[in-house]
Amino acid sequence: MIHGLTLANIAVDRKLLAELAVNDPVAFAGLAERAKQAGGVPTA
């Protein structure tokens, strides 16, 4: 996911992603979608 976010020019670290996943799942899902669109997250 970090790679996909980097491709999308979004700079976040793993600690921030973990915090978002726990405290703001909607924002985390939005970042995950952006990472997928950028091609950095494999789709199953």
Summary of the structure (lengths in Angstrom):
residues: 44
radius of gyration: 9.7
end to end distance: 14.0
largest distance: 25.7
contacts: 111
relative contact order: 0.29
helix: 68%
strand: 0%
